[in-house]
Structures are given as structure tokens and as C-alpha cells.
Amino acid sequence: MYQEQRLSKMLELLQDKKQLAAKDMMDYFQVSKDTIRRDFSILSDRRLVRRTHGGIIPLEKSQQIPSFNDRISQLTQEKKAIAAKARDFLKPGQVSFFDVSTVVLHLAQRIELPMTIYSHSLDNAIMLSSQEQVDFHLLGGKFYPKNRFYYALNEAELLEQISFDTAFIGAASIRDGLVSFEDPEDAHLKKLALKHAKTKILLAEQAKQHKDSSYILGTISDFDYWITDQQPSPEVEELLAGQVTIIY
């Protein structure tokens, strides 16, 4: 069994048992103690479990990134306000990349102008399918159900051939100024979109500074604009001064 298969099975077992001991996993997978220790370390580094003496337990719910469906059901006034501000960057005839994000989805609901949009989001596709003024392109591939996006390497590489006027990007986490996500495939696709975007816009509320996610896209200062829900701390503003325009 490959390592990723073991990790996936461990998470499945953890859902049922609520705790896993290293010795039990050694017997279950017929591998060494060092192998299980490495597996536990990887799951901990990915913020999927918490290590204990001799085992692992589920990470507290407050520290986990909720699924897309959970997030959309909790669409807050703060997120709606961010989307309303982002609407000012929509221009007729522009070519834009729309990320997989509840805030970006709310922005998609507000489109009234003729424009071209590329996205790997199932929900953006559904939202914009009835908008005749929008020339929408869905990037296909394997479907990732938790966060409801598609990814395939050949589809992602199509982005190398497109010059975007704007790219609207959400975030699972902005802890320590690092913009990160849960899925490496998702992060890779966004990097390609940003590489050829004239204006890069981050949509992320301040609460994302207290979330953890594993796959880094870049830093907040890689963006031209950061649209958020409230004024950042003086330390953050000073750190980003002259690098990114903050709108709140």
C-alpha cells in the first residue's frame, strides 16, 4: 500500500474510532514504527489530526477548514460586503479568472456585464450558466467533491495561453501573510492563473488569519489588491504598505 493510501485509510479509521494508537496502526498496516511516525507527522503537518502520546486524535472542529457546502450555508454579511466591493473591478469585455470560493461565488451572482470568465468551480459554472452575457469556460478534469472544483494537468496548462485582465482569488487561510489552500491541485491551478493576470485581487476576511491550511499559493503582497471585511492590524498594514492596496 502506498503512503497516500495509508493516510487516507487512517483518516477513515479515525472518523469511526476517534483515536488511533501507533501500535495498532503498525499491526493494521504491517509496517514499522518509524513508518507510522512519519505518517502521523504528515497528517499533523497537514492540519488533519492532532498528535498525542503514542497516537493521533481528530483536530478540533474550530481549527478545520469547513467544506464548501458548509461555508456557502454560512455566507456572512462580511463576505457579501467583500463581494460588493469587488464588483467595482468588473468591467465590460474583460477576461477574468474566478476562483473556487464562497466570496467569489457571491461576486459571480452580481455580474450584469458582458465578459469572459474562466473557472474550475462547479458552483460558478452553475451560477453563470444562465447568464447569457457571460462567455463562461469551465476547466474540467477530476472532480474534488469537498471543495467542488475540477482539476486536470492538461486543463490547468490552458491557463498558460490566456492573459487575464483580472483574477479574483479567495483563501482558505492567510495566517502569517501566507495565502494557502487545502488541495495542492487547487493551489497549482491558481498559480497558473495569477501568472498571467494583469490585476490580482485577493478576497479574504480577517478571520482567515486564524485558519490553517497546508498548500501555499504565495503571500498577500503578491496581489495588487486585498479586499477584506475590516481594517487590518497596524502591524499588518505597515508590513504591506506600498506593496498591496487594502480595501475594507
Long-range contacts (C-beta under 8 A, 24 or more apart in sequence): 1-29, 3-39, 3-42, 6-31, 6-39, 7-39, 7-42, 7-43, 10-39, 10-43, 10-56, 11-43, 11-48, 11-49, 14-49, 14-56, 14-57, 14-58, 15-58, 18-57, 18-58, 19-52, 19-55, 19-56, 19-57, 20-55, 20-56, 20-57, 21-54, 21-55, 22-54, 22-55, 23-54, 45-214, 46-214, 47-212, 47-213, 47-214, 63-211, 63-212, 65-172, 65-173, 65-182, 65-211, 65-212, 65-213, 67-146, 67-147, 68-100, 68-102, 68-123, 68-146, 68-147, 68-148, 69-148, 71-102, 72-102, 72-105, 72-123, 75-102, 75-106, 76-205, 78-205, 78-207, 78-229, 78-230, 79-103, 79-106, 79-205, 79-229, 80-106, 81-229, 82-203, 82-204, 82-205, 82-227, 82-228, 82-229, 83-107, 83-109, 83-110, 83-203, 84-110, 85-227, 85-247, 86-168, 86-201, 86-203, 86-227, 89-166, 89-168, 89-199, 89-201, 89-225, 90-115, 90-166, 91-115, 91-165, 94-165, 94-166, 95-162, 95-163, 95-164, 95-165, 96-164, 96-165, 96-166, 96-167, 96-168, 97-159, 97-164, 97-166, 97-167, 97-168, 97-169, 97-193, 97-197, 98-124, 98-168, 99-167, 99-168, 99-169, 99-170, 99-190, 99-193, 100-124, 100-147, 100-148, 100-149, 100-170, 100-186, 101-168, 101-169, 101-170, 101-171, 101-203, 102-170, 103-170, 103-203, 103-204, 103-205, 104-168, 104-169, 104-170, 104-203, 107-168, 107-203, 118-159, 118-162, 118-164, 118-193, 120-149, 120-150, 120-151, 120-155, 120-156, 120-186, 120-189, 121-148, 121-149, 122-148, 122-149, 122-150, 123-148, 139-189, 144-183, 144-185, 144-186, 146-182, 147-182, 147-183, 147-186, 149-183, 149-186, 151-183, 151-185, 151-186, 151-188, 151-189, 156-185, 156-188, 156-189, 156-192, 157-192, 159-189, 159-192, 159-193, 159-195, 159-196, 160-192, 160-195, 160-196, 162-196, 163-196, 163-198, 164-193, 164-196, 164-197, 164-198, 165-197, 165-198, 165-199, 166-197, 166-198, 166-199, 166-200, 166-201, 167-193, 167-194, 167-197, 167-199, 167-200, 167-201, 168-201, 168-203, 169-193, 169-194, 169-200, 169-201, 169-202, 169-203, 169-217, 169-223, 170-202, 170-203, 170-204, 171-202, 171-203, 171-204, 171-208, 171-217, 172-208, 172-211, 172-213, 173-208, 173-209, 173-211, 173-212, 173-213, 174-202, 174-204, 174-208, 174-209, 174-211, 174-220, 175-208, 175-209, 175-210, 175-211, 175-212, 177-219, 177-220, 177-221, 177-236, 177-239, 177-240, 178-216, 178-218, 178-219, 179-204, 179-216, 179-217, 179-218, 179-219, 179-220, 179-222, 179-223, 180-213, 180-214, 180-215, 180-216, 180-217, 181-213, 181-214, 181-215, 181-217, 182-213, 182-214, 182-215, 183-215, 184-215, 186-215, 187-215, 187-216, 187-217, 190-217, 191-217, 191-218, 194-218, 194-222, 199-224, 199-225, 200-224, 200-225, 201-225, 201-226, 201-227, 202-226, 202-227, 202-244, 203-227, 203-228, 204-228, 205-229, 205-230, 206-230, 206-232, 220-244
